Amino acid sequence: MKLEDEGVEDHPVHRVWTELGDDDADVRWTVYCPARERTLELQVCEDCPHLEAVTAGESGPGVVRCHRLSPVPAPATLSDDSLGPLLGGTRVSEVMSPDVYCAHEELRAEELVDIFSTRQVSGLPVLDEDGTLVGVVSRTDLLHPPSEEGEAPPLHPERAGASAGELMNRAPVVIEEGAPMSRAAALMASSRVHRLIVLASDGRVVGILTALDLARWVARRAGHAV
Ligand code: SF4
């Protein structure tokens, strides 16, 4: 959030990108609203009386500029924030990667491998026809170890032709965007995962939090320029 003038703030617009196959994709534009303390679809801002403007970014809407009629209260002290001063009252929505790539459940393994490569991601939330999270598919689940060092790992022959819905883990580890970072760290450790899918209060995917995001954030809090 960037304070421009008194009472006027800029909030970055993010995207949830769902690959549908055949070079088709569905893009949802979202923004974190501090007044409502949750991520909203951009259309909500367009009907909001606090909106000043939506400015363009490099590849779509970039920033929501708005004024708020009432101040946002400071975050409450979180009782389960056992790491106290380090994690403070920081919430998952402040640290997560808000631009997230997802896969439609009918995408084939070959298309998933392309997405992992072109988008440089190691896991994709899987969505059904209604955009509901139904699982997560990981790069390591699809690929065969390369026969020679330096080679790109090929698709595992047993996975060829299978759909994301068939390949996915049906029990993705999720966390709410308003949860404290201490809970995210504990969930990653106890579930032995390095990626949490972040959901808004309506259950829709709004971000992803990786172990790398967590490590970077801790390092920055400690004063390291990473
Ligand atoms: S325009 Fe309204 S809904 Fe959108 S971020 Fe600002 S206060 Fe929230």
Residues whose N, C-alpha, C, O or C-beta is under 5 A from the ligand:
A	BS01	SF4	Y32 C33 A35 V44 C45 C48 H50 L51 C66 H67
